[in-house]
Amino acid sequence: MLPDWRFLLDRGVNFRTKKALQNVGFPRVFQLAEVSLTGLA
């Protein structure tokens, strides 16, 4: 069983990395745009 981790991926991390994490069992993987953090410096 995997730990209850959450990932917030930087905009430089591509969609395939997100899918790979989800495919191995980490369902809580988010990108900046999904949590309304786009445009921040």
For each residue, the residues with C-beta under 8 A, 3 or more apart:
1:
2: 5 24 25 26
3:
4: 28
5: 2 26 28
6: 28 29 30
7: 21 26 28 29 30
8: 30 31 32 35
9: 13 17 18 29 30 31 32
10: 13 32
11: 31 32 33 38
12:
13: 9 10 17 18 31
14: 17 18
15: 18 19 31
16: 19 20
17: 9 13 14 20 21
18: 9 13 14 15 21 22 29 31
19: 15 16 22 23
20: 16 17 23 24
21: 7 17 18 24 26 29
22: 18 19 25 26 27 29
23: 19 20
24: 2 20 21
25: 2 22
26: 2 5 7 21 22 29
27: 22
28: 4 5 6 7
29: 6 7 9 18 21 22 26
30: 6 7 8 9 34 35
31: 8 9 11 13 15 18 34 35
32: 8 9 10 11 35 37 38 40
33: 11 36 37 38
34: 30 31
35: 8 30 31 32
36: 33
37: 32 33 40
38: 11 32 33
39:
40: 32 37
41:
